[in-house]
Amino acid sequence: MEQAGTSVVALFAARMEVATLALWAALLIGYFIGQFLPVFLLVEQAGKLAAYFGRKLNRHSRDVATRAWRGVVVLSFFLVPAMLVGLLLGRALPHWAEGLVVAMLFTSALRSHRIRALWQQARAKQLTLQAKGRKHLFKDTHGVLRFEILDHANHFAIGILGAWLWYLLGGLSLMFGYLALAFASTAYATEHEENRAFGGVARSLFAMLDAGPRLLAAGLLLVASLFVPGCKAMAAVKYWPQAGVKWHAFLAALLNISLGGPMPLARRTHHSEWVGEGSAQLTSADLTRWVLLWMVSLLMLGLTGLGWMIL
């Protein structure tokens, strides 16, 4: 029994080492990893496949029960292969190669080159109404900033904190499964009426798996906000216990901005509820505050991992 407990601790420590080194690799050389090993192309192809299934199987002419079970079948097309690939890679790859896979996924989630380009455009007042790399057209540049801050924060919570946690708990298999659920729940977002039955199962499963990582992300951002001028940690504390449900409100209170209005979601426009008492007319200063908060949070996470390895 003692030997089994020791092996579990050793496995956890090994995964912590891999995740920590992968995060630092993504932070320091992530741009080059993204240039030569683009994960974005795989995500784009998966998006096209998800859209195809949506067009063929998710139709108003079908009854709710039919769309629901078809949504479960489509979800299995993403979830089962993702977990099997993760299981096979976890058993076949040595630690350094497994760390490279994790670093690639972290690089995709960070997208530091994109937020940096947006930051430069905002400072130079050269923002366009179409966010870089997006096909969505916004009504004003404030909408571009609101969308990018929220989108970047979601990638931080899911692609970094969520992927980190589930990798520690179950290796590449659970990590890939969690990310597949995140992708499916977004592709078939229940905010659109026709997806409420088709994507309901994916949304429910992802909400359960995302509750812990979202709370951890909120807690990390709260601590990091103590070192970033302009953040309102005390105003955001009341939203922290429900951060997984009221993520928009938590971010708005923490950054002292307003979030809401038309938001591109799953190739459609979703009009989200306005939250936050700050200004909805975002400037480069608001984006700067988020970038600093994001960087401090990542440094804290990376230093925590290094501390674990040293101890």
TITORBA-612166 format. One record per atom (N, C-alpha, C): x, y, z; residue in one letter. Coordinates in steps of 0.001 Angstrom, whole numbers, padded with zeros to 6 digits, always signed. Layout:
XYZa;...
// end
This chain:
+000835-001212+000000m;+000000+000000+000000m;+000867+001257+000000m;+001916+001220+000831e;+002830+002361+000905e;+003569+002557-000406e;+003931+001438-001053q;+004633+001521-002323q;+003743+002134-003403q;+002437+001782-003400a;+001496+002345-004370a;+001351+003848-004167a;+001264+004285-002893g;+001171+005710-002613g;+002402+006454-003054g;+003580+005837-002871t;+004834+006463-003294t;+004900+006623-004807t;+004418+005603-005536s;+004438+005674-006999s;+003493+006750-007517s;+002349+006924-006842v;+001414+007980-007250v;+002035+009355-007049v;+002693+009551-005909v;+003363+010832-005648v;+004473+011078-006661v;+005217+010028-006993a;+006298+010161-007967a;+005752+010527-009348a;+004629+009898-009727l;+004009+010204-011017l;+003516+011642-011049l;+002889+012073-009958f;+002400+013450-009865f;+003568+014436-009968f;+004670+014137-009266a;+005839+015014-009294a;+006442+015075-010690a;+006469+013934-011386a;+007009+013917-012752a;+006153+014749-013688a;+004838+014654-013537r;+003945+015445-014385r;+004050+016935-014055r;+004232+017253-012772m;+004422+018653-012390m;+005682+019216-013043m;+006728+018418-013085e;+007978+018851-013724e;+007773+019091-015211e;+007083+018167-015870v;+006821+018312-017307v;+005976+019554-017578v;+004902+019744-016798a;+004014+020886-017010a;+004736+022203-016756a;+005574+022252-015734t;+006301+023482-015417t;+007288+023836-016516t;+008087+022863-016939l;+009057+023121-017995l;+008355+023474-019311l;+007207+022839-019566a;+006451+023141-020786a;+005928+024576-020757a;+005464+025038-019584l;+004975+026410-019475l;+006096+027410-019707l;+007265+027168-019109w;+008393+028085-019323w;+008849+028066-020774w;+008807+026902-021408a;+009151+026829-022830a;+008171+027635-023668a;+006883+027520-023321a;+005863+028286-024055a;+006046+029787-023843a;+006426+030190-022629l;+006619+031606-022343l;+007844+032168-023045l;+008941+031408-023047l;+010222+031930-023530l;+010412+031747-025032l;+010004+030600-025553i;+010211+030337-026980i;+008914+029905-027659i;+007796+030268-027053g;+006514+029858-027604g;+006258+030363-029012g;+006755+031563-029298y;+006545+032126-030641y;+007161+031223-031700y;+008372+030729-031434f;+009056+029872-032410f;+008403+028492-032466f;+007950+027986-031322i;+007227+026712-031325i;+005959+026832-032165i;+005253+027948-031994g;+004029+028165-032757g;+004263+028329-034243g;+005438+028900-034601q;+005754+029106-036014q;+006041+027787-036727q;+006773+026896-036065f;+007226+025678-036737f;+006356+024460-036428f;+005621+024503-035323l;+004738+023401-034964l;+003344+023953-034681l;+002656+024430-035725p;+001374+025115-035502p;+000246+024163-035116p;-000240+024314-033896v;-001408+023545-033465v;-002682+024167-034030v;-002589+025461-034383f;-003768+026183-034852f;-004387+025526-036087f;-003542+024937-036964l;-004065+024307-038175l;-004946+023113-037832l;-004546+022347-036824l;-005359+021209-036401l;-006692+021680-035831l;-006650+022747-035046v;-007874+023298-034469v;-008792+023809-035570v;-008205+024448-036586e;-009009+024960-037694e;-009700+023829-038447e;-008971+022744-038687q;-009574+021605-039374q;-010677+020966-038531q;-010444+020889-037221a;-011477+020356-036335a;-012715+021245-036346a;-012493+022563-036440g;-013618+023492-036522g;-014446+023273-037778g;-013779+023039-038880k;-014497+022771-040132k;-015292+021468-040032k;-014699+020458-039391l;-015403+019189-039221l;-016618+019360-038320l;-016458+020151-037240a;-017584+020397-036334a;-018706+021126-037051a;-018360+022114-037880a;-019373+022845-038641a;-020103+021927-039619a;-019364+020993-040219y;-019973+020056-041161y;-021011+019186-040461y;-020646+018620-039287f;-021584+017801-038525f;-022805+018616-038111f;-022556+019875-037758g;-023661+020730-037352g;-024665+020953-038476g;-024135+021177-039676r;-025029+021399-040826r;-025820+020147-041176r;-025188+018995-041102k;-025814+017753-041556k;-026775+017152-040518k;-026436+017261-039254l;-027181+016525-038234l;-028037+017381-037317l;-027713+018644-037197n;-028427+019506-036245n;-029391+020408-037007n;-030571+019915-037256r;-031544+020654-038057r;-032836+020841-037271r;-033509+021966-037548h;-034776+022266-036880h;-035850+021235-037214h;-035706+020566-038363s;-036730+019601-038769s;-036715+018355-037875s;-035620+018132-037173r;-035533+016984-036276r;-036123+017341-034913r;-036710+016358-034235d;-037240+016623-032901d;-036093+016749-031901d;-036416+017247-030712v;-035402+017538-029695v;-034633+016282-029299v;-035326+015172-029079a;-034671+013938-028655a;-033673+013454-029707a;-034067+013551-030983t;-033168+013118-032063t;-031922+013981-032100t;-032100+015311-031986r;-030923+016203-032008r;-030043+015963-030799r;-030637+015609-029655a;-029851+015376-028438a;-028944+014159-028589a;-029508+013021-029045w;-028659+011826-029130w;-027663+011952-030274w;-028024+012681-031325r;-027044+012923-032384r;-025897+013801-031873r;-026226+014728-030992g;-025171+015533-030387g;-024229+014691-029551g;-024758+013676-028847v;-023910+012772-028061v;-022983+011974-028980v;-023521+011508-030104v;-022704+010746-031059v;-021584+011621-031620v;-021922+012849-032002v;-020913+013757-032547v;-019864+014081-031490v;-020301+014266-030240l;-019354+014530-029166l;-018357+013389-029023l;-018841+012154-029172s;-017940+011008-029060s;-016893+011004-030166s;-017224+011601-031338f;-016250+011682-032423f;-015042+012521-032025f;-015243+013502-031133f;-014138+014337-030672f;-013501+013785-029398f;-014344+013349-028471l;-013863+012991-027133l;-013081+011681-027124l;-013646+010626-027708v;-013001+009306-027658v;-011655+009293-028374v;-011551+009778-029628p;-010229+009795-030275p;-009210+010656-029526p;-009656+011797-028982a;-008732+012667-028252a;-008139+011948-027049a;-008975+011228-026282m;-008483+010522-025106m;-007618+009334-025491m;-007966+008644-026573l;-007151+007516-027016l;-005778+007974-027498l;-005755+009076-028258v;-004471+009618-028723v;-003621+010048-027536v;-004244+010705-026562g;-003516+011110-025374g;-002964+009915-024607g;-003761+008846-024504l;-003314+007639-023800l;-002129+006995-024510l;-002203+006890-025834l;-001121+006279-026606l;+000155+007118-026538l;+000007+008437-026669l;+001181+009306-026597l;+001817+009260-025213l;+000969+009229-024185g;+001493+009195-022830g;+002307+007948-022550g;+001938+006826-023193r;+002665+005585-022974r;+003870+005439-023895r;+003824+006093-025063a;+004880+005892-026046a;+006010+006919-025942a;+005716+008120-025458l;+006707+009192-025472l;+007499+009256-024179l;+008784+009563-024261p;+009552+009868-023042p;+009126+011228-022495p;+009614+011567-021305h;+009158+012786-020642h;+009449+014040-021464h;+010622+014107-022092w;+010965+015327-022832w;+010053+015514-024037w;+009710+014416-024724a;+008811+014518-025878a;+007390+014849-025436a;+006978+014261-024305e;+005659+014577-023764e;+005597+016051-023370e;+006707+016562-022824g;+006778+017984-022479g;+006658+018878-023700g;+007195+018433-024839l;+007079+019214-026068l;+005625+019300-026511l;+004883+018194-026384v;+003456+018195-026738v;+002695+019173-025851v;+002963+019124-024545v;+002294+020039-023613v;+002684+021478-023922v;+003964+021718-024243a;+004414+023074-024579a;+003709+023594-025822a;+003473+022727-026808m;+002746+023136-028014m;+001330+023574-027669m;+000670+022804-026789l;-000700+023146-026404l;-000719+024442-025592l;+000233+024617-024693f;+000309+025854-023931f;+000563+027050-024852f;+001423+026858-025848t;+001703+027936-026806t;+000442+028349-027549t;-000348+027353-027951s;-001602+027643-028641s;-002550+028431-027754s;-002558+028098-026449a;-003457+028787-025517a;-002968+030204-025207a;-001654+030393-025135l;-001120+031710-024776l;-001351+032737-025885l;-001038+032347-027124r;-001214+033236-028283r;-000605+034610-027996r;+000606+034605-027407s;+001227+035852-026984s;+001514+036788-028155s;+001843+036225-029329h;+002136+037085-030477h;+000897+037868-030913h;-000276+037239-030772r;-001501+037905-031199r;-001900+039030-030244r;-001837+038766-028944i;-002202+039809-027993i;-001183+040942-028021i;+000092+040606-028313r;+001108+041650-028420r;+000826+042561-029612r;+000446+041969-030757a;+000120+042765-031941a;-001086+043668-031677a;-002089+043122-030986l;-003275+043917-030657l;-002907+045063-029718l;-002033+044804-028774w;-001570+045814-027823w;-000883+046961-028564w;-000020+046614-029523q;+000684+047641-030293q;-000294+048465-031127q;-001280+047818-031717q;-002272+048538-032517q;-003095+049478-031646q;-003464+049016-030451a;-004259+049848-029552a;-003466+051071-029087a;-002197+050876-028781r;-001357+051998-028337r;-001144+053014-029443r;-001049+052527-030683a;-000852+053416-031824a;-002169+053926-032400a;-003306+053529-031785k;-004641+053900-032246k;-004865+053485-033700k;-004440+052266-034008q;-004581+051736-035362q;-005439+050468-035393q;-006292+050316-034395l;-007172+049153-034365l;-008174+049202-035510l;-008452+048052-036086t;-009480+047954-037111t;-010712+047288-036519t;-011812+047364-037220l;-013052+046788-036712l;-013106+045276-036878l;-012087+044709-037490q;-012031+043265-037629q;-010810+042770-036870q;-011020+042001-035814a;-009914+041507-035001a;-008992+040651-035856a;-007709+040736-035570k;-006708+040025-036365k;-006976+038522-036360k;-007024+037946-037567g;-007244+036515-037660g;-008702+036104-037507g;-009614+037079-037379r;-011027+036767-037200r;-011829+037197-038424r;-012923+036512-038661k;-013810+036884-039756k;-014988+037713-039268k;-015000+038040-037970h;-016112+038774-037392h;-015850+040271-037485h;-016860+041017-037866l;-016754+042461-037974l;-017486+043099-036800l;-016797+044011-036096f;-017366+044666-034929f;-017870+046062-035295f;-018754+046599-034442k;-019301+047925-034694k;-018335+049039-034315k;-017474+048792-033336d;-016492+049786-032933d;-015268+049069-032378d;-014178+049812-032219t;-012935+049210-031736t;-013040+048785-030276t;-013949+049391-029530h;-014152+048962-028138h;-014640+047517-028101h;-015485+047156-029061g;-015963+045780-029137g;-014824+044808-029433g;-013867+045233-030256v;-012701+044395-030544v;-011935+044109-029262v;-011693+045163-028459l;-010935+044995-027221l;-011698+044142-026211l;-013010+044386-026091r;-013802+043576-025152r;-013738+042102-025518r;-013897+041814-026809f;-013868+040430-027255f;-012499+039796-027028f;-011430+040503-027380e;-010097+039919-027274e;-009688+039688-025824e;-010041+040599-024929i;-009717+040402-023512i;-010453+039181-022973i;-011737+039084-023270l;-012516+037948-022783l;-012045+036644-023419l;-011768+036666-024703d;-011311+035473-025404d;-009953+035021-024873d;-009055+035971-024654h;-007727+035662-024137h;-007819+035110-022714h;-008726+035681-021912a;-008925+035194-020540a;-009476+033768-020546a;-010369+033454-021478n;-010899+032097-021574n;-009814+031105-021960n;-008934+031500-022886h;-007821+030635-023263h;-006885+030404-022079h;-006698+031436-021264f;-005864+031296-020067f;-006489+030295-019092f;-007802+030426-018852a;-008472+029559-017887a;-008561+028113-018376a;-008825+027927-019669i;-009020+026581-020204i;-007695+025964-020666i;-006996+026693-021548g;-005794+026139-022171g;-004592+026059-021267g;-004560+026851-020179i;-003432+026806-019258i;-003842+026140-017939i;-004748+026781-017176l;-005116+026242-015863l;-005842+024909-015978l;-006823+024822-016889g;-007570+023581-017042g;-006699+022454-017571g;-005936+022754-018625a;-005054+021735-019188a;-004004+021301-018167a;-003453+022246-017401w;-002457+021948-016364w;-003040+020998-015318w;-004219+021333-014796l;-004821+020532-013725l;-005138+019123-014182l;-005788+018996-015328w;-006184+017659-015773w;-005003+016849-016268w;-003937+017509-016706y;-002714+016778-017035y;-002102+016188-015766y;-002084+016969-014682l;-001552+016459-013419l;-002369+015276-012906l;-003682+015338-013095l;-004562+014297-012553l;-004612+013045-013430l;-004474+013197-014741g;-004658+012034-015609g;-003769+011968-016818g;-002749+012809-016893g;-001844+012757-018032g;-002456+013329-019298g;-001851+012991-020429l;-002301+013531-021711l;-003710+013095-022059l;-004127+011915-021599s;-005461+011405-021933s;-006553+012321-021399s;-006528+012628-020099l;-007543+013510-019525l;-007376+014944-020027l;-006145+015347-020244m;-005900+016694-020761m;-006530+016862-022142m;-006296+015903-023036f;-006872+015967-024375f;-008394+015865-024328f;-008914+015002-023447g;-010358+014871-023324g;-011009+016154-022863g;-010402+016806-021873y;-010921+018083-021373y;-010920+019137-022475y;-009827+019229-023236l;-009745+020225-024308l;-010730+019912-025434l;-010958+018615-025703a;-011952+018235-026715a;-013348+018645-026280a;-013665+018472-025003l;-014966+018904-024480l;-015115+020420-024574l;-014026+021135-024269a;-014058+022597-024366a;-014347+023031-025800a;-013713+022361-026743f;-013908+022699-028156f;-015344+022410-028581f;-015863+021238-028210a;-017219+020861-028622a;-018264+021762-027995a;-018074+022129-026724s;-019065+022981-026058s;-019100+024373-026668s;-017963+024817-027226t;-017938+026117-027904t;-018513+026019-029313t;-018158+024949-030019a;-018640+024776-031391a;-020159+024646-031448a;-020739+024017-030426y;-022188+023847-030369y;-022738+024568-029144y;-022427+025851-029054a;-022799+026648-027888a;-024311+026686-027724a;-024761+026497-026491t;-026202+026429-026234t;-026851+027807-026236t;-026066+028888-026385e;-026679+030209-026512e;-027515+030316-027780e;-027190+029513-028783h;-027998+029471-029995h;-029083+028402-029827h;-030310+028780-030099e;-031464+027930-029784e;-031359+026548-030406e;-030894+026462-031652e;-030859+025170-032316e;-029819+024226-031714e;-028886+024786-030899n;-027848+023954-030301n;-028178+023510-028879n;-029297+023947-028335r;-029584+023644-026937r;-029727+022144-026692r;-030290+021438-027650a;-030382+019991-027520a;-029126+019319-028061a;-028657+019784-029204f;-027518+019165-029878f;-026233+019297-029064f;-026015+020446-028422g;-024785+020670-027672g;-024957+020643-026173g;-026138+020290-025705g;-026403+020340-024269g;-025530+019400-023452g;-025312+018176-023949v;-024506+017203-023210v;-023057+017658-023117v;-022524+018145-024237a;-021141+018642-024234a;-020980+019789-023259a;-021965+020674-023258r;-021905+021830-022363r;-021948+021395-020896r;-022796+020437-020577s;-022930+019982-019190s;-021673+019277-018703s;-021118+018388-019528l;-019900+017680-019141l;-018735+018648-018961l;-018625+019597-019876f;-017527+020546-019775f;-017678+021427-018539f;-018901+021826-018217a;-019120+022661-017035a;-018657+021949-015771a;-018888+020631-015688m;-018446+019885-014510m;-016929+019814-014427m;-016281+019537-015559l;-014826+019423-015560l;-014135+020778-015457l;-014833+021837-015838d;-014215+023161-015860d;-014412+023921-014559d;-015263+023424-013666a;-015554+024168-012436a;-014302+024386-011603a;-013531+023331-011370g;-012309+023458-010584g;-011270+024356-011220g;-010894+024104-012487p;-009913+024974-013139p;-010338+026437-013195p;-011636+026697-013376r;-012082+028087-013462r;-011918+028797-012121r;-012196+028093-011036l;-012004+028673-009711l;-010521+028918-009441l;-009674+027985-009863l;-008238+028170-009693l;-007744+029362-010509l;-008249+029503-011729a;-007857+030641-012567a;-008293+031953-011936a;-009512+031968-011399a;-009998+033177-010740a;-009152+033511-009518a;-008803+032486-008728g;-007978+032727-007556g;-006601+033237-007916g;-006003+032680-008967l;-004679+033123-009402l;-004714+034563-009898l;-005757+034906-010653l;-005894+036285-011136l;-006122+037258-009984l;-006866+036824-008962l;-007095+037683-007799l;-005788+038005-007089l;-004969+036995-006866v;-003688+037223-006193v;-002780+038102-007069v;-002747+037814-008365a;-001910+038604-009270a;-002359+040057-009339a;-003669+040303-009178s;-004186+041670-009281s;-003654+042576-008175s;-003166+041990-007078l;-002595+042794-005996l;-001304+043482-006425l;-000701+043011-007513f;+000551+043574-008004f;+000369+044414-009268f;-000876+044563-009726v;-001149+045299-010965v;-001985+046531-010652v;-001482+047721-010903p;-002245+048945-010619p;-003529+049013-011445p;-004578+049500-010820g;-005848+049687-011511g;-006821+048543-011368g;-006365+047382-010893c;-007269+046246-010698c;-008063+046424-009401c;-009267+045879-009381k;-010164+046004-008229k;-010410+044620-007630k;-009430+044157-006841a;-009529+042812-006277a;-010721+042670-005352a;-010955+043653-004490m;-012044+043563-003524m;-013403+043541-004213m;-013529+044287-005295a;-014802+044306-006026a;-015078+042966-006697a;-014006+042224-007046a;-014176+040955-007756a;-014316+039765-006825a;-013980+039942-005553v;-013994+038820-004615v;-015377+038181-004527v;-016416+038974-004545k;-017764+038419-004374k;-018181+037525-005527k;-017490+037641-006683y;-017826+036794-007822y;-016977+035523-007859y;-015919+035459-007005w;-014996+034332-007107w;-015636+032969-006835w;-016482+032805-005810p;-017076+031477-005595p;-017896+030979-006771p;-018362+031889-007615q;-019165+031492-008767q;-018481+031876-010068q;-017142+031892-010029a;-016406+032360-011203a;-016682+031509-012438a;-016934+030200-012243g;-017207+029353-013388g;-018509+029697-014068g;-019457+030288-013302v;-020759+030652-013848v;-020776+032108-014305v;-020140+032980-013534k;-020155+034411-013827k;-018750+034908-014180k;-018114+034236-015099w;-016749+034568-015494w;-016678+035987-016061w;-017668+036378-016881h;-017706+037733-017435h;-017715+038766-016313h;-018600+038543-015327a;-018743+039511-014243a;-017477+039584-013400a;-016844+038455-013165f;-015604+038434-012390f;-014519+039255-013088f;-014321+039021-014383l;-013293+039752-015125l;-013607+041241-015188l;-014870+041574-015413a;-015258+042981-015503a;-014974+043706-014194a;-015331+043082-013066a;-015090+043705-011770a;-013601+043802-011472a;-012852+042767-011821l;-011419+042756-011527l;-010669+043808-012342l;-011029+043972-013614l;-010347+044921-014491l;-010976+046306-014476l;-012097+046432-013746n;-012819+047706-013663n;-013257+048189-015040n;-013881+047287-015794i;-014419+047604-017110i;-015820+047017-017213i;-016495+047274-018321s;-017779+046641-018610s;-017603+045688-019780s;-018220+044521-019666l;-018170+043522-020726l;-019592+043143-021106l;-019795+042893-022384g;-021118+042501-022849g;-021348+042972-024264g;-022621+042936-024672g;-022962+043336-026025g;-022747+042218-027020g;-022669+042526-028309p;-022497+041499-029342p;-021120+040858-029265p;-021102+039541-029162m;-019859+038781-029095m;-019913+037646-030115m;-018885+037507-030970p;-018859+036373-031896p;-018745+035075-031128p;-019570+034095-031455l;-019567+032814-030756l;-020007+031734-031725l;-019106+030757-031931a;-019420+029615-032799a;-019916+030082-034168a;-019142+031007-034761r;-019428+031510-036114r;-020728+032294-036209r;-021275+032692-035071r;-022483+033492-035021r;-022254+034646-034059r;-023180+035569-033982t;-023093+036683-033044t;-024058+036442-031896t;-023515+036479-030686h;-024324+036290-029476h;-024326+037586-028679h;-025505+038050-028307h;-025631+039281-027528h;-025634+038919-026041h;-024491+039099-025406s;-024350+038732-024002s;-024786+039875-023095s;-025137+039520-021879e;-025596+040502-020896e;-024443+041412-020471e;-024743+042700-020313w;-023723+043641-019865w;-023473+043466-018374w;-022201+043404-017998v;-021809+043286-016590v;-020640+044236-016332v;-020491+044635-015075g;-019379+045502-014706g;-019783+046957-014646g;-019193+047679-013683e;-019525+049086-013488e;-018519+050031-014144e;-017454+049485-014721g;-016458+050323-015373g;-016902+050749-016756g;-015999+051397-017474s;-016321+051912-018805s;-016389+050790-019832s;-017347+050912-020755a;-017444+049973-021874a;-016614+050439-023059a;-016145+051686-023009q;-015299+052232-024063q;-013840+051976-023683q;-013358+050791-024035l;-012042+050361-023608l;-010944+051058-024404l;-009818+051261-023739t;-008664+051916-024337t;-007445+051008-024234t;-006316+051498-024738s;-005080+050727-024640s;-004680+050521-023186s;-005061+051443-022294a;-004741+051286-020869a;-005454+050080-020276a;-006693+049832-020701d;-007428+048658-020216d;-006786+047370-020716d;-006360+047387-021973l;-005684+046211-022518l;-004340+045992-021824l;-003640+047077-021535t;-002366+046988-020822t;-002560+046360-019447t;-003638+046765-018761r;-003921+046205-017442r;-004129+044697-017531r;-004879+044261-018548w;-005098+042831-018695w;-003796+042105-019027w;-002980+042654-019927v;-001728+042002-020306v;-000809+041856-019092v;-000722+042889-018267l;+000103+042815-017062l;-000437+041769-016094l;-001759+041730-015941l;-002386+040755-015045l;-002118+039337-015535l;-002218+039140-016815w;-001977+037844-017440w;-000524+037413-017255w;+000408+038347-017468m;+001824+038017-017341m;+002190+037681-015898m;+001693+038462-014939v;+001985+038193-013529v;+001410+036837-013116v;+000211+036512-013583s;-000405+035219-013252s;+000425+034061-013787s;+000894+034183-015027l;+001711+033124-015609l;+003036+032972-014872l;+003653+034092-014504l;+004912+034033-013755l;+004703+033373-012392l;+003597+033698-011731m;+003299+033078-010437m;+003104+031569-010589m;+002384+031166-011638l;+002166+029741-011865l;+003486+029035-012153l;+004318+029650-013008g;+005604+029054-013339g;+006530+028970-012156g;+006572+030007-011309l;+007424+029998-010123l;+006923+028996-009097l;+005595+028841-009004t;+005042+027827-008095t;+005482+026432-008511t;+005446+026172-009812g;+005913+024869-010311g;+007393+024653-010041g;+008203+025704-010243l;+009627+025587-009956l;+009889+025330-008480l;+009111+026016-007621g;+009247+025794-006188g;+008931+024364-005811g;+007883+023797-006414w;+007525+022394-006149w;+008680+021472-006552w;+009280+021749-007732m;+010374+020903-008211m;+011584+020987-007284m;+011881+022189-006786i;+013043+022360-005914i;+012833+021660-004576i;+011631+021803-004036l;+011337+021188-002746l;+011159+019678-002863l;
// end
